[in-house]
Amino acid sequence: MRERCCLPCSRWGLADDAALAAALAQGLPGPVRILARRDSPYASSFPLAELDVEAGDGARLTVVWKDLTPGALLPGARAARAQGAKSDPTSELRAYTLLDGAGLGTPRLIAAVDEPARTWLFLKLVHGARLEHVGEPEAWQATARWLARAHTVLTARAGALDDADRAAPAWPPPWEAPAADALAAGAADPQRRRRIAALAPAFTAARDRLAAAPPTVIHGELFPANVLIDGERVCVLDWETTARGPALLDLAALTAGAWEEPDEPLAEAYRRALPDPPPHRPFHADLAAARLLTAARWLAAPAAWRPPAEQARDWLRDAEAIAGRIPA
């Protein structure tokens, strides 16, 4: 029996089976048949659906369909982005073109549609466990080593990203986060304003350190929720915020929650996996700067917005804990 999508078709614009099959025929032998579709539980910013399809050669596979059309933005993400930069719906399409052939284990791009009325992305479904649900330390360290390799591979491709690819998430990215005085001014609680204002020297030092770092292609939101572990395969998802930026911003996101340990194994796994590992002390000072600006990003989120449960932390406390590790 055919499964029905839980969302009404009007929500998906022209997303009837014929339109989906025609789009998939760009990357699969035709004619393509849609056997079933169901909502994905992992939708965050834009709607996601899983499509069971049969290609013209008889092959069957499951494809993830992401509707990046601006009007399809989910309500929670729309509320957050109302006060921030506007998204470029084609940025993730360009990201997967950039990743094609890089050998990084990212989902296979099946097809894409970039038209005025719709922006669709079709990826082959990857099975696996979200890193946030994986307890084995080796899986986490393998992800850190993967990240070092990804930054190395993608550095050579950074020129392919133009200024439009400086990520447009729900609020300014870390390297453009508001200064401490601006963050303090937006805090309603006087004590919180004083605590944030006290971080101003550390914010300045962190910005200066990262401004001197050579840019690479970064994921932009490499939190554990965006990483799948499938055996030995590390598969990073959701490249909406791909940008040119300091590499250690990705490591700061991956290791959020382990910031109290200056020499934690994940940071060292990343550093040692680089082709030319940097000296220990300046590397960790740069990582502290990236962590502080990552915390600043969350402090700058619109007041009415609430982060996903896995990213709900006391970011002000984290910022205070890390500020003292940044050389003035």
Secondary structure, 3 states (H helix, E strand, C coil): CCCCCCCCHHHHCCCCHHHHHHHHCCCCCCCCEEEEEEECCCCCCCCEEEEEEECCCCCEEEEEEEECCHHHCCHHHHHHHCCCCCCCCCHHHHHHHHHCCCCCCCCCEEEEEEECCEEEEEEECCCCEEHHHCCCHHHHHHHHHHHHHHHHHHHCCHHHCCHHHCCCCCCCCHHHCCCHHHHHHCCCCHHHHHHHHCCHHHHHHHHHHHHCCCEEEECCCCCHHHEEEECCEEEECCCCCCEEEECHHHHHHHCCCCCCCCCCHHHHHHHHHCCCCCCHHHHHHHHHHHHHHHHHHHHCCCCCCCCCHHHCCCHHHHHHHHHCCCCC
